[in-house]
């Protein structure tokens, strides 16, 4: 299998899991254990299309969250 290269800097992309947060319409969404590709060199994160689509479905309310976490706002 051919190594994937970062479109930003040309570094190697490696599969890893990470947490991603999105603020949409005043609501904070936290996605844990997201499978992404991360650049060894610059740290840029690449989210596969199927994963991004599921994140969008969750934000639109089409998927039930596993849990809710209250977040204080200052």
N, C-alpha and C positions, 0 to 999 in steps of 0.2 A: 504494500500500500504506500502511495506517495505521501510524503510529509506535506502538511498544509502550511502555507506561509501567510504571515500577517500582511494585509493590504496597506497598512499604515507605514510599517518600517521594514518589512521583509523578514522579521524574526520568525522562529518556529512557533506554531500553535500547538498547545497541548490540551487534552481533555481534562476537565476538572469540574468539581461541584462548587457552587458559591451561592451566596444570598444576594438577591436583587430587590431593591425597593423602587417603587414608582409612586409619585404623588399625582393623583388625577382628580380633578374636581373637588379639591379640598380633602380627599380621602387618601390615606397612606396605605399602600399595598406592599406587603413583604412576602417575597417568594423565597423559600428556603430549599437548599439542596438542588439547585438548578444546574443541569448539565450544560456546560458551555465550553468553548475553546478560548484559551487565554494565551496571549503572546508572552513568551519567555523574556523578550527584550524590552518592550514598551508597556506591557500590562494591559493592552487593549483587550476587551472582552467581545467575543462573537457569540451571539445567541442563535442556535439553529431555528429555522423558520417554523417548524412544528412546535417547538417549545415556546416561541414568541406568540404563536397563535393561541396556545392554551392559556398563556398569561393574559392575552387580550380577552378571551372568553371569561376568565375569572373576574377581570375588571368590569366587564359588562354584566356580571351577575349570572352568567349561564352555568357556572360551576360553583358548588358549595365549598366555602372555606373549611379547612381542617380545624382551624381554631381562630378565635378573635383575641387580639391583645390590645388592651386600652393603652393609649399613648397620650401622655400629658402634653399640652400645648402651652408654651410660654410666650 
